[in-house]
Amino acid sequence: MTNPEVASGRAKAIAVPSDVRARASLPKPDYQDAFAVDTGEEVPRDAERWIREVFESAPTPVRAFLRIGWSMFGAQLGPTKSPEHVLGWQISEQHQDWIRLEVHWKIGLRANLVLRARSSSIVLATFVEHRRRAARILWSALIPVHHLALRYLLSRAVTQARSEIA
């Protein structure tokens, strides 16, 4: 049975679930969103494998676009390929069914990505804290690109995972 908070195979925006919100390290984020997708029962993966599938298995031009974009706006990224990082975002905490990534920007922005993996769905939430007016203005301009990118990356990751087991 499909979970009502997710769409089958396609990522859709949802309200941030309270259990996902509880995993963020930002006590009072200025911005939050969440996207969910039905993975199907046949695609078992833990949270770390899913987050790596979402970001590190994306096509090379997409990964380059993300890294360059984040770096242009001052993201303090770690190594691209590292057991402690996912496409440069630091893994700050992880468990079998959830993982939190963090990054700080030089312009005064802090962000968390929290992915929750269940047996037949994943939810990826973003939490952002602005410490300067410039960060607030920049983030507001980037929200449409952020939404488009996450919908694409989540949907693509699920399609890719399903094709691997077919």
C-alpha positions as CSV (number, residue, x, y, z in Angstrom):
1,M,0.0,0.0,0.0
2,T,1.4,3.4,-0.9
3,N,2.0,5.9,1.8
4,P,-0.4,8.9,1.3
5,E,2.5,11.4,1.9
6,V,4.4,10.2,-1.2
7,A,3.9,10.0,-4.9
8,S,4.7,6.8,-6.8
9,G,8.1,7.1,-8.3
10,R,8.0,10.9,-8.5
11,A,9.1,13.3,-5.8
12,K,6.5,15.7,-4.5
13,A,6.5,18.5,-1.9
14,I,5.0,17.6,1.4
15,A,4.8,19.2,4.9
16,V,8.0,18.5,6.9
17,P,7.2,15.4,9.0
18,S,7.8,15.9,12.7
19,D,10.2,13.0,13.0
20,V,12.3,14.4,10.2
21,R,12.2,17.9,11.7
22,A,13.4,16.4,15.0
23,R,16.6,15.2,13.2
24,A,17.7,18.7,12.1
25,S,20.5,20.3,14.1
26,L,19.2,23.9,13.5
27,P,16.9,24.7,16.4
28,K,14.9,27.5,14.6
29,P,15.4,27.3,10.9
30,D,14.3,30.3,8.8
31,Y,13.4,28.0,6.0
32,Q,12.3,24.3,5.7
33,D,10.9,22.1,3.0
34,A,10.5,18.4,2.4
35,F,10.0,16.1,-0.7
36,A,8.9,12.5,-0.6
37,V,8.9,9.7,-3.1
38,D,7.6,6.1,-3.1
39,T,10.5,3.8,-3.6
40,G,8.5,0.6,-3.8
41,E,9.0,-2.4,-1.5
42,E,11.5,-4.0,-3.8
43,V,14.2,-1.3,-3.4
44,P,15.6,-1.8,0.2
45,R,18.3,0.7,1.0
46,D,19.5,2.4,4.2
47,A,19.5,6.2,4.5
48,E,23.2,6.6,3.6
49,R,22.9,4.5,0.5
50,W,19.8,6.6,-0.6
51,I,21.5,10.0,0.0
52,R,24.5,8.8,-2.0
53,E,22.2,7.6,-4.7
54,V,20.5,10.9,-4.8
55,F,23.6,13.1,-5.0
56,E,26.6,11.0,-6.0
57,S,24.9,8.9,-8.7
58,A,23.5,11.9,-10.5
59,P,24.9,12.5,-14.0
60,T,28.4,14.2,-14.0
61,P,27.1,17.5,-15.4
62,V,24.4,17.7,-12.6
63,R,27.0,17.0,-9.9
64,A,29.3,19.6,-11.3
65,F,26.5,22.1,-11.5
66,L,25.6,21.5,-7.9
67,R,29.2,21.7,-6.6
68,I,30.0,24.8,-8.7
69,G,26.8,26.5,-7.6
70,W,27.3,25.7,-3.9
71,S,30.9,26.8,-4.1
72,M,30.1,30.1,-5.9
73,F,27.9,31.1,-3.0
74,G,30.5,30.2,-0.4
75,A,29.6,26.7,0.7
76,Q,32.4,25.3,2.7
77,L,32.4,21.8,1.1
78,G,34.6,18.8,2.0
79,P,36.0,16.3,-0.4
80,T,33.7,15.0,-3.2
81,K,34.5,11.4,-2.5
82,S,34.8,10.6,1.2
83,P,33.1,8.3,3.7
84,E,32.5,11.4,5.9
85,H,30.9,13.5,3.1
86,V,28.2,13.3,0.4
87,L,29.2,15.5,-2.6
88,G,31.0,17.7,-0.1
89,W,28.3,18.0,2.5
90,Q,29.5,16.6,5.9
91,I,27.7,13.7,7.4
92,S,27.0,15.0,10.9
93,E,24.8,12.1,12.1
94,Q,23.4,8.9,10.7
95,H,21.4,5.8,11.6
96,Q,20.0,3.0,9.6
97,D,16.8,4.9,8.7
98,W,18.0,8.5,8.6
99,I,21.0,10.7,7.9
100,R,21.8,14.4,8.4
101,L,24.2,16.3,6.2
102,E,25.4,19.8,7.1
103,V,27.2,22.7,5.4
104,H,28.1,26.2,6.3
105,W,28.3,29.1,3.8
106,K,30.7,32.0,4.2
107,I,27.8,34.4,3.5
108,G,26.2,33.4,6.8
109,L,24.0,30.6,5.9
110,R,23.8,27.1,7.6
111,A,22.0,24.2,6.1
112,N,21.0,20.6,6.9
113,L,19.7,18.0,4.6
114,V,17.8,15.2,6.5
115,L,16.9,12.0,4.6
116,R,14.5,9.5,6.2
117,A,14.3,6.0,4.6
118,R,11.4,3.7,5.2
119,S,10.7,0.4,3.6
120,S,8.8,1.9,0.7
121,S,9.5,5.6,0.7
122,I,12.1,8.3,1.3
123,V,11.7,11.9,2.5
124,L,14.4,14.5,2.0
125,A,14.1,17.7,4.0
126,T,16.1,20.9,3.8
127,F,16.6,23.2,6.8
128,V,18.2,26.6,6.4
129,E,19.3,29.3,8.9
130,H,20.2,32.8,7.8
131,R,22.7,34.7,9.9
132,R,23.0,37.7,7.6
133,R,20.6,39.7,5.4
134,A,22.6,38.7,2.3
135,A,22.1,35.0,3.0
136,R,18.3,35.6,3.3
137,I,18.2,37.4,0.0
138,L,20.4,34.8,-1.8
139,W,18.5,31.9,-0.4
140,S,15.1,33.4,-1.5
141,A,16.4,33.7,-5.0
142,L,17.7,30.1,-5.1
143,I,14.5,28.4,-3.7
144,P,13.0,27.7,-7.2
145,V,16.3,26.0,-8.4
146,H,16.5,24.1,-5.1
147,H,13.0,22.7,-5.6
148,L,13.6,21.8,-9.2
149,A,16.9,20.1,-8.4
150,L,15.6,18.1,-5.4
151,R,12.5,16.8,-7.3
152,Y,14.7,15.8,-10.2
153,L,17.4,14.2,-8.1
154,L,15.0,12.2,-5.9
155,S,12.9,10.9,-8.8
156,R,16.0,10.0,-10.8
157,A,17.5,8.1,-7.8
158,V,14.4,6.0,-7.4
159,T,14.2,5.3,-11.1
160,Q,17.8,4.3,-11.1
161,A,17.5,2.1,-8.0
162,R,14.4,0.3,-9.5
163,S,16.2,-0.3,-12.8
164,E,19.2,-1.9,-11.0
165,I,16.9,-4.6,-9.5
166,A,14.8,-5.2,-12.6
